[in-house]
Amino acid sequence: MKPINAIRMGGVDVLPLVEGGKGVAVSNGITAGHWAAGGGVGTLSAVNADSYREDGSVIRQVYSAKTRRERHEELVAYGIAGGIAQAKRAHDIGGPNARIHANILWEMGGAERIAIGMLEGAKGLIHGITCGAGMPYRLSEIAQRFNIHYYPIISSARAFGALWKRAYHKAAELLGGVVYEDPWLAGGHNGLSNSENPLVPEDPYPRVLALRKLMREFGLGETPIIMAGGVWWLEEWEHWIDNPELGPIAFQFGTRPLLTQESPIGGAWKRRLLTLKKGDIFLNRFSPTGFYSSAVNNRFLQELQARTEHQVAYSLEKVGEHQADYGVGPRKRLVYLTASDLAQVQSWEAQGLTEALRTPDNTLIFVTPDNSRQILADQTACMGCLTQCRFSNWSQVGPDFDNGKRADPRSFCIQKALQDVAHNEDDEAVLDNNLMFSGHNGYRFGLDPFYANGFIPTVRQLVERILTGR
C-alpha cells in the first residue's frame, strides 16, 4: 500500500481524507471535530442542523406557525442557529488548526440565507463550504463574501464545465477542490442525469479523468478532486494515489463514519448497519426533490413502492377505453377508468386499499385510510424544506409560493422522515418506517473484519484504520 501523504487543499496541508456531510443532523460538529483532529477535513451538515439548550439537550425542530410561509421562516431560523452551534462544537473539539467544512444542499429551502447566516455567526470557524444537489452557481459568490474556499459537488465533467463558465471562473482562487460524487454508489441524493442508466453503473476512473482533463484546460491542474461514493478500503484505490494522470486526489468517506462511537445516530441504526446485505441499499426516485437517492430498502420504501404499483390512469371524460365510472373522494367525483383497471381497483379495495389519491400525472394511487390520513397531514404540515417540493407543491419563490403542480402523494415529507430517523435512540419501528440514507457499500460493515463482534470504533480509530489502506 502506498503511503497516504498530505495534499494541499484550501491553502493548507491536510490528509486527503474528507468526512462526507450527511443530511439532517447526522454529520454534526462532534463527528466533524474529531475527524479534523485526526488530520483530515471534517464536514458538518448544515441541513436542518441541531441546536441546543443550555443543558446540552437537542432543540427539536417543531413548527408552530399556521402558514407554510411562516413555517418556512421558522425553518430558516432553525437552520442558521443549528449551523452556528455545530461549527462551534467542531472548532472546540478539533482545535484551532482543524479544517472544518460545512455541507449544504442547493435545493434545500432557504439554502443561501442559511449559508450566509451561518457563516456570519460562525466567522473563522468554517474553512470551506461544500454544496451539491442542484447546480449551485452562486456558491462562489457566497465564498467570496466570506473569503473561504468552496467545493462544488458534481457527478460529471459536463456539470462542472457549466458551473465554471457561468460563475466559478470569477472566483478561481477560492475553488478549494471539486467533489466528484459517484451517482451510482454514493448515499443520499445522487446526480444521475437523464442520459444515464440507474441500473448500469459506470467506472468512476474515466469519468474523473475526463473531469481532470477539463480542469486542466481551465488552469486547475493542481486543484484537488475529491472522490466520493464507493470508497471503503484505500487499497482498492491505490492506483489513484500519486497518479500523475489524475493529479491531486482526496477521498471522501460518508458511510463509514456512520458507525463510530461519536456518530449521533441511535444504537438501533448502528446495529442495523452491521446486518445489511448486498442489495439492501435501494436506488430510488421517491424523493420530493425529483432526484434519485440511495437508502436502505425498508418498510418505508416498500410502502412508497406499493403506492406506485397500486396506480391506474384516469380520464375526466369518456374517451377511448376509459368508459368505466369511478367516484373519487368523499363526494365521489366522477372519473373514468378502463374496464380492466376498474377490476384491478376493486381487487385492491378488497385488500383494504380503499382511498384513491390523485397524482400530477392524471393517475390515481390506492392506499389504506391510515396512509391517506398521514399523507394529507404531512402535506398540510409542509414547512418548505426544499426550494421546490413535489410532495406538497411548495416553492420558495413568490408571490404564490407554489410550484404550479398538484401535490404528488407518491412521494413523502423528507424533512419529517429524516428528522425522525436521525433522532431515534433505539426504536426499530422508527427505523423501518422512515428514510435511512446509505451509500451502496453499507453492506460491507458486516463483511469487514474491522467491525468483527460488533466493534464500533472511535472516529480517531477509524481514521487510523483508513490510513493503513484498510
C-alpha positions in Angstrom: 0.0 0.0 0.0 1.3 3.4 -0.9 1.8 5.9 1.9 -1.1 8.4 2.4 0.6 11.8 2.2 -0.8 15.2 2.9 -2.0 17.2 0.0 -2.6 21.0 -0.4 -6.3 21.8 -0.1 -7.9 25.1 0.7 -4.5 26.7 1.2 -3.2 24.2 3.9 -1.7 20.7 4.0 -4.2 18.1 5.1 -4.5 14.3 4.9 -6.5 13.5 1.7 -9.4 12.1 3.9 -12.6 14.1 3.9 -15.6 13.3 6.0 -18.8 13.3 3.9 -21.5 15.7 5.0 -24.6 13.6 5.7 -28.0 15.2 5.7 -30.2 16.1 8.6 -28.4 16.0 12.0 -26.1 13.1 11.1 -22.8 14.7 10.3 -22.5 17.1 13.2 -19.9 19.2 14.9 -18.8 16.3 17.1 -18.0 14.0 14.2 -16.5 16.8 12.2 -14.3 18.0 15.0 -12.9 14.5 15.8 -12.3 13.8 12.1 -10.4 17.1 11.7 -8.5 16.4 14.8 -7.2 13.3 13.1 -5.6 15.3 10.4 -8.3 15.2 7.7 -11.2 17.5 6.8 -14.2 17.3 9.0 -17.6 18.2 7.5 -20.7 19.2 9.4 -24.1 19.1 7.7 -25.9 22.5 7.7 -29.1 20.9 6.5 -31.6 21.3 9.4 -28.7 21.1 11.8 -29.4 20.7 15.5 -29.0 23.5 18.0 -29.0 23.0 21.8 -30.4 24.2 25.1 -28.1 25.4 27.9 -28.1 21.9 29.4 -26.9 20.4 26.0 -30.1 18.8 25.1 -31.2 19.0 21.4 -33.9 21.5 20.5 -36.3 19.5 18.3 -37.5 21.4 15.3 -41.2 21.9 16.0 -43.2 24.2 13.7 -46.0 26.2 15.3 -46.8 28.8 12.6 -50.1 28.4 10.8 -49.0 29.0 7.2 -46.3 27.4 5.1 -44.5 30.7 4.5 -44.3 31.4 8.2 -43.2 27.8 8.9 -40.5 28.3 6.3 -39.2 31.3 8.2 -39.0 29.1 11.3 -37.1 26.5 9.3 -34.5 29.1 8.1 -34.1 30.3 11.7 -33.5 26.8 13.0 -31.0 26.2 10.2 -28.9 29.2 10.9 -28.9 28.6 14.7 -28.0 24.9 14.1 -25.2 25.6 11.7 -23.6 28.0 14.1 -24.0 25.6 17.0 -22.4 22.8 15.1 -19.5 24.9 13.8 -18.7 26.0 17.4 -18.7 22.3 18.6 -16.5 21.3 15.7 -14.0 24.0 16.4 -13.9 23.3 20.2 -13.2 19.6 19.5 -10.9 19.9 16.6 -8.8 22.7 17.9 -7.5 25.9 16.3 -5.8 24.1 13.4 -8.7 21.8 12.5 -10.1 22.1 9.0 -13.9 22.2 9.1 -16.2 22.3 6.1 -20.0 22.9 6.1 -22.2 21.0 3.7 -25.4 22.4 2.3 -27.8 21.3 -0.4 -28.6 23.8 -3.1 -32.1 22.5 -3.3 -32.8 22.8 0.4 -35.2 25.6 1.4 -33.5 28.9 2.2 -30.1 27.5 1.2 -28.4 30.9 0.5 -30.0 32.5 3.6 -29.0 29.7 5.9 -25.4 29.6 4.5 -24.9 33.3 4.8 -26.5 33.4 8.3 -24.3 30.5 9.5 -21.1 31.9 8.1 -21.8 35.3 9.6 -22.5 33.8 13.0 -19.5 31.4 12.9 -16.8 33.6 11.4 -13.4 32.0 11.3 -14.8 28.6 12.4 -15.7 27.2 8.9 -13.0 27.0 6.3 -14.9 25.6 3.3 -18.4 25.2 2.1 -19.4 22.1 0.2 -22.6 22.1 -1.9 -24.4 19.7 -4.2 -28.0 18.6 -5.0 -28.5 21.0 -7.9 -26.4 23.5 -9.8 -25.1 25.9 -7.2 -23.9 28.8 -9.4 -24.0 31.3 -6.5 -21.8 29.2 -4.3 -18.7 31.1 -5.4 -20.3 34.4 -4.6 -21.0 33.2 -1.0 -17.4 32.0 -0.7 -16.1 35.4 -1.9 -18.3 37.3 0.5 -16.7 35.4 3.5 -13.3 34.7 1.9 -13.5 31.0 2.3 -13.0 28.1 -0.1 -15.8 26.4 -1.9 -16.2 22.8 -3.0 -19.0 22.1 -5.5 -20.3 18.5 -5.6 -20.8 17.3 -9.2 -21.2 13.9 -10.9 -19.8 14.7 -14.4 -17.2 16.9 -16.1 -20.1 18.5 -18.1 -21.7 19.7 -14.9 -18.5 21.3 -13.6 -17.9 22.9 -17.0 -21.3 24.6 -16.9 -20.6 25.9 -13.3 -17.1 27.1 -14.3 -18.2 29.0 -17.4 -21.2 30.6 -15.8 -19.8 31.6 -12.4 -16.7 29.9 -10.9 -14.1 31.4 -13.2 -14.7 34.7 -11.4 -13.6 33.2 -8.1 -11.0 30.6 -9.3 -8.6 31.5 -6.4 -11.1 30.2 -3.8 -12.0 26.9 -5.5 -10.6 24.6 -2.9 -11.5 21.4 -4.7 -14.1 19.6 -6.8 -16.1 16.8 -5.2 -16.9 14.0 -7.8 -19.8 12.1 -6.3 -20.4 8.8 -8.0 -24.1 8.8 -8.9 -24.4 5.0 -8.6 -22.5 4.4 -5.3 -23.0 7.5 -3.1 -25.6 7.7 -0.4 -28.3 10.3 -0.1 -29.3 12.2 -3.2 -27.5 11.2 -6.4 -26.7 13.2 -9.5 -27.8 10.8 -12.2 -28.7 12.6 -15.5 -31.5 11.6 -17.8 -28.9 10.1 -20.2 -27.5 7.7 -17.6 -29.0 4.4 -16.7 -29.5 3.9 -13.0 -29.1 0.2 -13.4 -25.8 0.3 -15.3 -23.0 1.8 -13.1 -20.1 3.3 -14.9 -16.4 3.0 -13.9 -15.5 6.2 -12.0 -11.9 6.4 -13.2 -12.6 7.6 -16.8 -15.3 10.0 -15.6 -12.9 11.5 -13.1 -10.1 11.6 -15.7 -12.5 13.5 -18.0 -13.1 15.9 -15.2 -9.3 16.4 -14.6 -8.7 17.0 -18.3 -11.3 19.7 -18.3 -10.0 21.3 -15.1 -6.5 21.4 -16.7 -8.0 23.3 -19.6 -9.2 25.8 -17.0 -5.8 26.1 -15.3 -6.9 23.9 -12.4 -4.4 21.1 -12.7 -3.4 21.3 -9.1 -6.8 21.8 -7.6 -7.8 18.5 -5.8 -10.6 16.3 -6.9 -12.3 14.6 -4.0 -13.6 11.1 -4.9 -16.9 10.5 -3.1 -19.1 7.4 -3.2 -18.0 3.8 -3.0 -14.7 4.4 -1.1 -14.2 1.9 1.6 -10.6 0.5 1.7 -7.9 2.7 0.1 -6.1 -0.4 -1.0 -8.8 -0.7 -3.7 -8.0 2.9 -4.8 -4.2 2.6 -4.7 -3.8 3.2 -8.4 -5.5 6.6 -7.9 -3.0 7.8 -5.3 0.0 9.8 -6.7 -1.3 9.2 -10.2 0.0 11.9 -12.5 -2.8 11.3 -14.9 -5.4 12.2 -12.2 -3.4 14.8 -10.3 -4.1 15.6 -6.6 -6.8 13.2 -5.3 -8.5 13.1 -1.9 -11.1 10.6 -0.8 -14.4 11.3 0.9 -15.9 8.9 3.4 -19.6 9.2 4.0 -20.9 5.8 5.0 -18.1 4.6 7.3 -18.3 7.5 9.8 -21.9 6.5 10.5 -20.6 3.6 12.6 -18.4 5.4 15.1 -18.8 6.0 18.8 -19.2 9.7 18.2 -21.8 9.3 15.4 -25.1 10.8 16.7 -27.3 8.1 15.1 -29.1 5.8 17.5 -28.0 2.4 18.7 -30.7 0.6 16.6 -29.4 2.2 13.4 -25.8 1.3 14.2 -26.8 -2.3 14.8 -28.8 -2.4 11.6 -25.7 -1.3 9.6 -23.9 -4.4 10.8 -26.6 -6.6 9.4 -27.0 -5.1 5.9 -26.5 -7.4 2.9 -25.5 -6.6 -0.6 -28.6 -5.3 -2.4 -30.2 -3.9 0.7 -29.4 -0.3 -0.5 -32.1 0.8 -2.9 -31.5 3.5 -5.6 -35.0 5.0 -5.9 -36.8 8.1 -7.2 -39.3 8.7 -4.5 -37.6 11.9 -3.1 -39.7 15.0 -3.3 -36.7 16.7 -4.9 -37.1 14.6 -8.0 -33.5 13.3 -7.7 -32.6 9.7 -7.4 -31.5 8.8 -3.9 -29.9 5.8 -2.2 -31.3 4.4 1.0 -31.8 1.2 3.0 -34.7 -0.8 1.5 -37.0 -0.9 4.5 -40.8 -0.9 5.1 -40.9 2.8 4.4 -39.5 2.5 0.9 -41.6 -0.6 0.2 -44.8 1.3 1.1 -43.7 4.0 -1.4 -43.1 1.4 -4.0 -46.5 -0.1 -3.3 -48.1 3.3 -3.9 -46.7 3.4 -7.5 -47.7 -0.2 -8.1 -51.3 0.4 -6.9 -51.9 3.0 -9.6 -54.2 3.5 -12.6 -54.6 6.2 -15.2 -57.9 8.1 -15.3 -59.7 10.5 -17.6 -62.1 13.3 -16.7 -64.2 12.5 -19.8 -65.2 9.3 -21.5 -62.6 8.8 -24.2 -61.2 5.7 -25.8 -61.2 2.7 -23.4 -61.8 5.0 -20.4 -65.5 4.3 -20.2 -65.9 2.9 -16.7 -67.4 5.2 -14.0 -65.4 5.6 -10.7 -66.1 8.0 -7.9 -63.1 9.7 -6.1 -63.1 11.1 -2.6 -65.9 11.7 -0.1 -68.0 13.4 -2.8 -67.4 10.6 -5.2 -66.4 13.0 -8.0 -66.7 11.0 -11.2 -63.7 10.0 -13.3 -63.3 7.3 -16.0 -61.2 4.2 -15.9 -60.7 1.3 -18.3 -62.7 -1.8 -17.6 -59.6 -3.8 -16.7 -58.3 -1.0 -14.4 -61.6 -0.9 -12.7 -61.4 -4.6 -12.0 -57.9 -4.1 -10.6 -59.1 -1.3 -8.4 -61.9 -3.4 -7.0 -59.4 -6.1 -6.0 -57.2 -3.5 -4.3 -60.2 -2.2 -2.4 -61.0 -5.7 -1.2 -57.4 -5.7 0.3 -58.2 -2.5 2.3 -56.7 0.0 -0.2 -59.9 2.0 -0.3 -58.6 5.6 -0.6 -57.8 7.0 -4.1 -55.4 9.9 -4.3 -54.8 11.9 -7.4 -51.3 12.5 -8.8 -50.0 15.2 -11.1 -49.8 12.6 -13.9 -53.6 12.0 -14.1 -53.3 8.8 -12.2 -54.9 7.5 -9.0 -53.0 5.7 -6.3 -54.7 3.5 -3.8 -53.7 3.4 -0.2 -55.2 2.4 3.2 -57.3 5.0 5.1 -54.5 5.4 7.7 -51.9 6.0 5.0 -54.2 8.5 3.3 -54.7 10.5 6.5 -50.9 10.5 7.1 -50.1 11.6 3.6 -52.6 14.5 3.8 -51.4 15.5 7.2 -47.8 15.6 6.1 -48.7 17.7 3.1 -50.6 20.1 5.2 -47.7 20.5 7.7 -45.2 21.4 5.0 -42.5 23.9 6.2 -40.8 24.5 2.9 -37.6 22.5 3.5 -36.9 22.4 -0.3 -36.7 25.1 -2.9 -39.5 23.2 -4.6 -41.3 20.1 -3.3 -43.3 17.8 -5.5 -44.9 16.2 -2.4 -46.5 19.4 -1.1 -46.3 21.6 -4.3 -44.3 24.2 -2.3 -42.0 26.6 -4.0 -39.9 29.2 -2.1 -40.4 31.7 -5.0 -43.2 34.2 -4.5 -45.7 35.5 -5.0 -47.7 32.3 -4.9 -45.1 30.0 -3.2 -46.5 27.2 -5.3 -44.8 25.1 -8.0 -47.9 25.1 -10.1 -48.5 21.4 -9.9 -50.8 19.1 -8.0 -49.1 17.7 -4.8 -47.8 14.2 -5.5 -48.8 11.6 -2.9 -46.3 9.1 -4.4 -43.5 11.0 -2.5 -43.2 11.9 1.2 -42.1 14.6 3.6 -38.4 14.2 3.6 -37.7 16.6 6.4 -40.0 14.8 8.8 -38.6 11.3 7.7 -35.0 12.3 8.2 -35.6 14.2 11.5 -37.4 11.2 12.9 -34.7 8.6 12.0 -31.8 10.9 13.0 -33.2 11.5 16.4 -34.3 7.9 17.1 -32.4 6.4 20.0 -33.2 2.7 19.9 -36.6 2.1 18.3 -36.5 -0.5 15.5 -40.0 0.6 14.3 -38.8 4.1 13.7 -36.0 2.7 11.5 -38.4 0.6 9.5 -40.9 3.5 8.9 -38.6 6.3 8.0 -35.8 7.1 5.5 -32.4 5.7 6.1 -29.9 7.1 3.6 -26.8 5.0 3.0 -24.1 4.6 0.4 -24.2 1.3 -1.6 -21.2 0.0 0.3 -23.2 -0.1 3.5 -23.4 -3.9 3.4 -19.6 -4.0 3.9 -19.9 -3.3 7.6 -20.9 -6.9 8.1 -18.1 -8.2 6.0 -15.2 -6.0 7.1 -13.2 -7.7 9.9 -12.5 -4.3 11.5 -16.1 -4.5 12.8 -16.0 -8.1 14.0 -18.0 -8.9 17.1 -19.9 -5.7 16.8 -16.9 -3.5 17.3 -17.7 0.2 16.9 -14.5 2.4 16.6 -14.0 6.0 17.6 -13.5 8.5 14.8 -9.8 8.5 15.5 -9.6 4.7 15.3 -11.4 4.8 12.0 -9.1 7.4 10.6 -6.1 5.4 11.7 -7.5 2.3 10.2 -8.2 4.0 6.8 -4.6 5.2 6.8 -3.4 1.6 6.7 -5.2 1.1 3.4 -7.9 -1.0 5.2 
